[in-house]
Amino acid sequence: MNQRWQTIAPARKRVVMWGAADQGRVNAPILRALGCEIVALVDDTRDRPSPCAGVPLLAGMAGLEAWLAPHAVADLGFMKS
């Protein structure tokens, strides 16, 4: 039996996800199964390790704004876990 989430077709495949704690660890494999690439994680908790190898963990809104500056925002999907 297919899970309902498996029928979702994301509008954007490159995703920035806010939340790197437990729910972020749960959502990451689902996003990947949908064909998405997690390009950055954002979390307010300082010194938290990234739960996704090779994916930068940004420190809060300031970290996100600095990271977004050189990127094409229109090509990114955003998710809060």
JONORBEL-V929118 format. One record per backbone hydrogen bond with DSSP energy under -1.0 kcal/mol. NH is the residue of the N-H (numbers start at 0). CO is the residue of the C=O. If there is no record, write none. Layout:
# JONORBEL-V929118
nh = <NH & NH>
co = <CO & CO>
This chain:
# JONORBEL-V929118
nh = <5 & 6 & 7 & 14 & 15 & 16 & 17 & 18 & 24 & 25 & 26 & 27 & 30 & 31 & 32 & 33 & 34 & 35 & 36 & 38 & 39 & 40 & 41 & 42 & 47 & 54 & 57 & 59 & 59 & 62 & 63 & 64 & 65 & 66 & 67 & 68 & 70 & 72 & 74 & 75 & 76 & 78 & 80>
co = <2 & 3 & 4 & 36 & 76 & 39 & 78 & 41 & 20 & 21 & 22 & 23 & 26 & 27 & 28 & 29 & 31 & 30 & 12 & 14 & 14 & 55 & 16 & 57 & 44 & 51 & 40 & 42 & 57 & 58 & 59 & 60 & 61 & 62 & 63 & 64 & 67 & 70 & 71 & 72 & 13 & 15 & 17>
